[in-house]
Amino acid sequence: MTCENKKWYATKYPFGVHYITNDSETKFITEGLDGKRSEIESVMCLPIEPKCRCSDITDIVYSSFDSDINDILITEKDGCVKNITCRDSYLTYVTTSFSTSEIVRPDDSHEDSKAYVDSADLQTGVLTGSVDVFSLFGMTCENKKWYVTKYPFGVHYITKDSETKFITEGLDGKRSEIESVMW
């Protein structure tokens, strides 16, 4: 764009121009335009999309009783992609409600029971060290809400009889809205 005599002109057309015919058809001219001047009548732009439409992920990240929020590494990547690296422990998990998850509530679950998406195999006790919970759980932002889509060690829940039970199969790909990320 250039300004001459208080008027703005376009001189480059990287994608050509389009116009509307009398028959309401859209036509395109894509070649032979560079270097030709066209007075600019108006400029239309779409609003800039924010990097991520979800809330700040740290709003739902909570440290367990023996942890300090400064011990967690959170880095921003493109869009809503993050890296949330923390120490793996039995206290590193995501909470979700069966009512906001595609996981069907088991018949024996307590009515107030959450589903706990585990970062460690609670049944074997094996820990892996540091873990990027964002990629481990397949966290994603959809419709301004955070979801998990991966369940590497399944989920556990509390039954009506206060027992801990596990669901370990057929979960990957199901969306569960994140209530909190504990570590």
C-alpha positions, -999 to +999 in steps of 0.1 A: +000+000+000+012+035-007-002+069+000-002+096-026-021+129-025-040+118+006-053+087-011-042+051-004-034+027-032-028-010-035+002-020-057+006-057-048-021-084-051-006-116-036-040-135-039-055-114-067-088-096-065-124-106-066-155-088-075-193-094-077-210-094-110-245-080-118-257-116-115-243-119-079-215-142-090-181-139-075-153-136-101-115-137-095-086-120-113-053-136-102-027-127-128-012-095-143-020-072-114+013-065-096+025-030-102-009-017-111-024+009-088-059+006-074-073+033-051-084+017-018-120+024-009-121+002+022-101-025+040-119-054+057-102-075+083-114-103+105-106-097+142-074-113+154-081-146+171-068-149+206-040-174+211-063-197+231-100-193+239-097-214+271-090-200+305-055-199+317-046-235+325-030-224+358-065-215+371-072-252+374-037-265+384-034-272+421-004-285+441-007-314+465+001-310+502+039-315+497+043-296+465+051-260+456+035-243+425+070-231+416+081-267+411+059-271+380+072-261+346+045-246+323+055-234+288+033-219+261+034-234+226+012-225+196-025-219+202-038-238+232-009-262+233+011-262+266+038-282+283+030-288+319+059-308+334+058-319+370+070-347+392+050-379+387+035-392+418+004-410+430-009-374+436-006-364+400-039-367+383-068-349+367-103-348+382-134-348+361-171-355+367-189-383+351-216-358+342-191-338+320-174-368+305-181-392+277-171-420+301-203-437+314-207-436+351-204-471+366-235-483+384-216-489+416-200-454+418-209-431+446-233-404+433-207-377+441-177-397+428-153-380+405-133-398+379-096-395+386-074-397+355-042-412+368-006-404+356+008-434+373-003-471+375-018-472+409-023-509+406+014-517+402+029-486+419+053-479+390+063-442+387+079-427+356+096-395+370+089-362+355+059-361+332+043-336+308+007-340+319-006-319+290+005-344+264+002-375+287-035-368+291-041-354+256-054-321+269-073-300+245-093-268+244-128-270+229-156-245+233-137-226+259-133-256+281-103-279+289-107-316+282-085-348+285-087-373+257-060-398+268-061-421+298-027-438+300-035-457+332-073-454+330-094-438+357-103-447+392-134-438+411-150-444+445-179-468+449-210-465+471-191-488+495-161-464+496-139-488+476-116-477+449-123-492+415-105-489+381-116-485+345-087-492+322-101-501+288-118-483+260-112-448+272-088-432+248-105-406+226-133-400+250-135-364+261-137-355+298-140-319+310-112-311+334-122-298+368-087-297+382-051-309+376-034-321+407+002-328+411 
